[in-house]
Amino acid sequence: MPWYSFQPIDLYPHNVGSPNNYQLVGINPPNCPNPNNFLCAIQAPDNAGKPNFGAAPNLILEIANAVNNRLESTNVLLRPSLT
């Protein structure tokens, strides 16, 4: 599955469930340095260059768990700042 970098274009608080807030990175995960404070990237099925959340119904919960607990998971990477 491809990786997508979280690049929010909407107003704060950013919607992590909006495909428009992600940019396709490719098959390798992007560099997401520590500490793990904010969403950096997700791994998800592709839909025309955007993540397909419908094909990964538990991904939103996985993102929430990772961000709330500041612990990365198989499909979610974190970074030190939002930008």
N, C-alpha and C positions, 0 to 999 in steps of 0.2 A: 504494500500500500504506500502511496505517496505521503510526503510530509508537507505541512502548510505552516507558514510563519504567521503568527497573530499580529496583524497590522491594522488596528482599529481605525475606521474612518467615520464611525458614528460618534455622537456626543457621549460624554461620561454620564452615567456608568455604561461602559461598553458592553455590548451584547455578544457574549462568547458563542452564542448559538446562531449568529448571522454569518452565512458563508461569505458575504461581502467583506468581512473583517479579516480575511485570510488571503495570503498570497502563496501560490504553489512554489515549493522549494525543489521537490524531486524525490527520488527514492532514498536518498541519504538524509538523515536528520540534520538540521542546522546547528551551529554552535550556540549553545545556551549556557553561559557561565553561571557559577554560583554567586551569591546565595539564591535559593529558590523562593522568590517572593511573588512573582507575577507570571502570568501565562506567556510562554514563548512560542511554542509550536505544538501542533497536534498531528497525529497520523490517522488518516481517514480514507474511506473509499472516495474516488474522484467522480465529479459531475461537472464536466466542461471546465476543468481547471479550478474548481472550488470544492471544498469538502462536502460530501453527501451525508448529512446527519441522519437522514431517513434510513440509510443503509447501515448505520451504526447507532442504533437507538440508545445504547448505554453510554455513549461518548460524552454527552453533556454532564451526566452524573460523574463520570470519570474526571472530567475537567474540574467540576466543582470540588470533588474530593481532593484532587491534587492541589488546587489553589488554597482551599481552606486549611489543609493540613501541611502545606508547603513541602509536599513529597511528590516527586515525579512518579509516573507510572509508565506502563508499556507504550501507551499512545499519547502521553502528555509530557511535555518538557517545560520547565520553568526557567526564569531568568531574574536578575537582581532588580530591574526597573521596567516600567511599562514601555519605555522607548528604547 
